[in-house]
């Protein structure tokens, strides 16, 4: 399916590739990013600095990166996926040794011109490498235990490294992203059923054992889990973020308080108002209408990705597109759930809206992969 | 490695299928997110909006201006003055010490002050303003205000502070205010939130304390928007505070000033009551103190000098002090006997100078005796033996009953601190409190106002007013609150025969106006202003038989604290009584010498409404009186401000 060109039969070459881009996705991403600029301008109290302007520059850079990646043939991407994965794992190990500490966690390497967050990059390289792995793997072997253990290890390695930083949000995203890709590749339902069953059993065991003689965790660990799962039980400590964020959201009402009129975020009741909690500002100022519109934009991006993936006969391209879509979904779903009090607070940004360089560039790079898969699909 | 197209297609088909399944899952979760948005933002919007308001809006209290206190003529007794001060907020200053040093060029600040302020500042939150200097002049504050840009974190502020223009004169009546202490808060149930305002002034003693609820007013509120750190962003609205109610007292500032001046130098108290309505015209207690010092925070040295003074300046002796009334009590004993029908005014008792009752000898103050005494002469010359004789017949319970009718032993309802009830003993009282039977000797002592009997100057003034009018006059100190007049306290006729009262009043006239009357030397020459009275000298110790034999009981030879109390009660004018007075001079010696002259001056001042003219005094005394009156530290009340300066 092409949106701007008529010739459906030929894989495009040269500059004409631009015409074969998945334009609706480009437009949707621009729309989402623009909403982000508006919000960053607002939370800065009506100022382009310190957030809105750098964010625009990054988005421009991100668009360039996306177009550049889009031009690269998919076969090349497949061939370098393993290398990319290896590089990102090496970078993660480097963070362990040379990383700077920010917000109490080691997350980035200072490259001089920008801070590189290898864990962000890993989200995409993992998906790409797994897609390449399954593209290489014989379909019949997909569900064989040996061939299941290999991708599990591929996922486990960067997950372990990000957990050490510690970055629980990214680790979760890696596990769900990688697991999702295994599911997409056709790994038997049984494995997923078994993992889910085992998880439920462990969680149940941990909780049921509480207060008994064979209690599995220490008391303070249980208390930590309690506040993690139910932040409302500690409204001024762990629950402060979530309580304040729910208040901000709720006070938005149907149509919101109006642009730049959000009192909660403006008065600093909200922590991280320009990063992980930026959705609250949007919801407070534009209300339900604004919040649901953003959700609709995100869902539309997913929709175009899925359509593109399903109609693509190249297994790698299809997996890659769906993997990127899944990662994108995990970003906003986890962020929104957390902000709306449906999930514990883990540091996951709202894609393309939250202020942050690495996340923005990596996401645009990921959509570059999606574009490349779309342009170079077999006809 | 290449695969067959069939293989590739099969793989892509699986991915497509699974992709659709995953898409459905994602769509389902997106639906969950959307409905959560709807729940939070539509269904629960009202509740969250309320929470948001609470978050953001902080209500600050605005302290009310305290109600003013005026005298009966509308002269200001207690008002509010503007108080300029300078505060510093650590949150807004980078280098507090440097800023304070700069500030010290503008306002007087010593190195110790700066060290103290810094110390205080680091003890408190960054957001609590610390007072740098208090009670600055307008010039100093404007200096600070002009230089504000160079003094980050420094704010000139102004508030109202209590001010007593009459200084010492009303120290005991009005009392003083001071900052709310933890002790104050602990005593008040459900304290008014306004008390939490730092440096809020609360009535500590006297009227300020007793009428606190009227005077305080109601706090206003200021709604301000604050951020999460509590910093004020802007003001959203305000409701001004309601000023406290104005209180008008019955006292006359000029007379009060005269009374305090006349008592100065002594440890003494005097009360002047308008007998027609119970108004307390003046209520003096000397020495006094400057209540303004307490408002500003009295220094340890000043406070020490007040508490160490044996004259007890902090005590309001007029209502808190209780003294044996001495001979001023004889009217009560006489009335009790007359009312019981046990004596008639003409009946005489022979006074040989002493009376022996159950083996104990009771002395008259006049060692040689008075000879034959009737009621009138016994009061006029203050013969003790007459009352010893009468008391044996009447008994203490009847004396006590009359005393109560006259307001003795009763805690009068006046809004001052620690009003004493005195003591009017009965047989039952002694049995209950001392575990002993009442002895006849106790009755004899009580009959001349000694022994167990204790009265306050206020009670003595009320007693005199009741004798003068025959009505149950009660003291009234507050004339009106917020222009609502208080009820008149002229009282109802006492259940005492008019003839008895007339006999007593006639005898009191003799005391002050006839030869050989104990207060004859302090008579009033002006016929329209003449006073009827009674002197009293009450012992604060027993004179031992040995002392009596040795003749060492001249008061002047004793240390001050063992000398007799001097008392005088009286009313004037004699024909149509208007004022009743009581004077007690602690350890002053004889009533006629120490208390009566004071009472005469005050009574004249009350009747003339000014410093008494010399013509009111007997001719022979005028020179002496003139110089003593001229020495009095009198201040013209009209010099003081009529209304407080208020912003």
Interface residues (C-beta under 8 A of the other chain):
Chain A: X134 X135 X136 X138 X139 X180 X183 X184 X185 X186 X244 X246 X247 X248 X249 X250 X251 X252 X253 X254 X263 X264 X267 X268 X269 X283 X287 X288 X291 X292 X295 X298 X299 X302 X303 X306 X309 X310 X312 X313 X314 X315 X318 X319 X322 X325 X326 X329 X333 X336 X337 X340 X342
Chain B: X1 X3 X7 X8 X9 X10 X11 X12 X14 X15 X16 X18 X19 X20 X22 X23 X26 X27 X29 X30 X32 X33 X34 X36 X37 X38 X40 X41 X42 X44 X45 X47 X48 X49 X51 X52 X55 X56 X225 X226 X227 X228 X229 X233
